[in-house]
Amino acid sequence: NLATLQEIHGATKDMRLEIAIEGLGAPLHPGAIRYYREVGLEIPARLLLEESSPTIDQAEGV
């Protein structure tokens, strides 16, 4: 929760969701992608996985 984090640590006062993913270099987890899209953020293509990983139900031999 961003509001709680901002109350706890002064360095996070200027943190906003709009800039939260700007400096990321690795692809986002599918749940993070869903969340950012639900709150209306556009996700740069470099942060999207090229293909999804299999779910537990789809994995063979596990």
Secondary structure, DSSP 8 states (H G I E B T S, - for coil): -HHHHHHH-GGGTT--HHHHTTT--S---HHHHHHHHHTT----GGGS-SS----TTT-S--
